[in-house]
Amino acid sequence: MKKIEEYVKSIPDFPEKGIIFRDVTSVLQDADGLHLAIDEMQKFLEGVDFDVIAGTESRGFIFGVPIAYNLHKAFVPVRKKGKLPRETVSAEYELEYGKAEIEMHKDAIQPGQKVVLVDDLIATGGTIEAAARLVEELGGEVVKIIFLMELEGLKGREKLKGYDVESVIHYEGK
């Protein structure tokens, strides 16, 4: 069986010169790659006591839902602003050129619930750090954050100090 890194296609000079884009769609398009990605991410949860998995739009949904299903846990979507129909809480975060905002339903996390956050990639860490703030605002506790890939050169982990963070694949650069 291939290693998970072998399923990720690296696209040089995208979206701009000097950047190597790590394409997760090549993992999703291969049944073995997808299965391996879910299994490898799920291994980080062995022995972890938690109630709920929350995933950020949209690839956090792709990886978070099957893990939640496998472990018989609830799943909470963290969406871009304006996508959820009921009362929400929101958090802004910095982008390279501007700001963005994410939301979750106000009743999605109950006080005292232990939450695992899932996404496909940690780059600068802004999105997942904002998601962690939302969980905590609702009274939940973030007990683990898991990613398929990490771009270590962008130092996203620095924004997540104090959290238990794991990534399946580590890339040194950006």
C-alpha positions in Angstrom: 0.0 0.0 0.0 1.2 3.5 -0.8 2.0 6.1 1.9 -0.5 9.0 2.2 2.1 11.5 1.0 2.1 9.6 -2.4 -1.6 10.5 -2.9 -1.0 14.3 -2.6 -0.1 16.0 -5.9 2.2 18.9 -5.6 1.6 21.7 -8.1 4.6 24.1 -8.5 4.0 27.8 -8.9 0.3 27.8 -8.0 -1.4 30.1 -7.2 1.7 32.1 -7.7 5.4 31.6 -8.6 7.4 30.1 -5.8 4.4 28.4 -4.1 4.0 24.6 -4.1 0.2 23.9 -3.9 -0.6 20.6 -2.0 -3.7 19.3 -3.8 -6.0 17.3 -1.5 -8.4 16.5 -4.3 -5.9 13.9 -5.5 -6.3 12.1 -2.1 -10.1 12.3 -2.4 -10.2 11.0 -6.0 -8.6 7.7 -5.0 -10.5 5.3 -2.8 -7.4 3.9 -1.1 -6.1 7.4 -0.6 -9.3 8.6 1.0 -9.5 5.6 3.2 -5.9 6.0 4.3 -6.4 9.7 5.0 -9.4 9.1 7.2 -7.7 6.2 9.0 -4.5 8.1 9.7 -6.4 11.2 11.0 -8.6 9.0 13.2 -5.6 7.4 14.8 -4.8 10.7 16.5 -8.1 10.2 18.5 -7.2 6.9 20.0 -7.6 7.3 23.8 -9.0 10.8 23.5 -12.1 11.6 25.5 -14.4 13.8 23.5 -18.1 14.4 22.6 -18.2 16.1 19.3 -16.2 16.8 16.1 -16.4 20.2 14.5 -15.1 20.8 11.0 -14.4 23.9 9.1 -16.0 24.5 5.7 -15.5 22.7 3.4 -12.7 20.2 3.6 -13.1 19.9 7.3 -16.5 18.5 6.6 -15.0 16.0 4.1 -12.6 14.5 6.7 -14.6 15.3 9.9 -17.9 13.6 9.0 -16.5 10.1 8.3 -14.4 10.2 11.5 -17.5 11.3 13.5 -19.5 8.5 11.9 -16.8 5.9 12.5 -16.6 6.9 16.2 -20.3 7.4 16.7 -19.9 11.1 17.6 -21.9 14.2 16.6 -20.5 16.5 13.9 -20.8 20.3 14.0 -20.2 22.4 10.8 -18.3 25.6 11.1 -19.4 27.7 8.1 -18.5 30.9 6.3 -20.6 33.8 7.4 -24.2 33.8 6.2 -24.6 30.1 5.5 -26.3 28.9 8.7 -30.1 29.4 9.1 -30.4 29.7 12.9 -28.9 32.0 15.5 -25.1 31.9 15.3 -22.0 33.0 17.0 -19.2 34.3 14.8 -15.5 35.0 14.8 -13.3 37.1 12.5 -9.8 36.1 11.5 -7.0 37.6 9.4 -6.3 36.5 5.8 -3.2 37.4 3.9 -5.1 40.3 2.3 -8.1 41.2 4.5 -10.4 39.4 6.9 -12.9 36.6 6.9 -15.6 35.4 9.3 -16.9 32.0 10.3 -20.0 31.0 12.2 -21.5 28.1 14.0 -25.0 27.6 15.4 -25.3 29.1 18.9 -26.7 25.7 20.2 -24.1 23.5 18.4 -21.8 23.1 21.4 -23.1 22.7 24.9 -21.2 24.0 27.9 -18.7 21.4 29.1 -18.6 19.4 25.8 -15.2 18.2 24.7 -14.6 19.1 21.1 -12.1 17.9 18.4 -11.5 20.3 15.5 -10.8 18.8 12.0 -9.5 20.4 8.8 -7.5 19.3 5.8 -4.7 21.8 6.1 -3.0 24.1 8.6 -1.3 27.0 6.9 -1.4 30.2 8.9 -3.8 28.8 11.5 -6.3 31.6 11.4 -9.4 29.6 10.4 -8.9 26.9 13.0 -7.9 29.4 15.7 -11.2 31.2 15.1 -13.1 27.9 15.2 -11.5 27.2 18.6 -12.6 30.6 19.9 -16.2 29.8 18.9 -16.1 26.5 20.7 -14.8 28.1 23.8 -17.3 31.0 23.6 -20.1 28.4 23.7 -18.5 26.8 26.8 -16.9 23.9 25.0 -13.3 22.6 25.5 -11.1 22.0 22.5 -9.3 18.7 23.4 -7.6 18.0 20.0 -7.0 19.6 16.6 -6.2 17.3 13.7 -5.2 18.0 10.1 -4.2 15.9 7.2 -1.5 18.3 6.0 0.6 21.0 7.6 2.7 23.7 5.9 5.3 24.2 8.6 6.9 27.2 6.9 3.7 29.3 7.6 4.0 28.7 11.3 0.3 28.1 11.9 1.0 26.1 15.0 2.1 29.3 16.7 -1.5 30.5 16.7 -2.6 27.3 18.3 -0.2 27.3 21.3 -1.9 25.6 24.2 -3.8 23.2 22.0 -3.0 19.5 21.3 -2.4 19.7 17.5 -1.5 16.8 15.2 -1.0 16.5 11.4 -0.6 13.4 9.3 1.7 15.0 6.7 4.3 17.7 7.4 5.7 19.9 4.6 8.7 22.1 5.6 7.9 25.0 3.3 4.9 27.1 2.4 
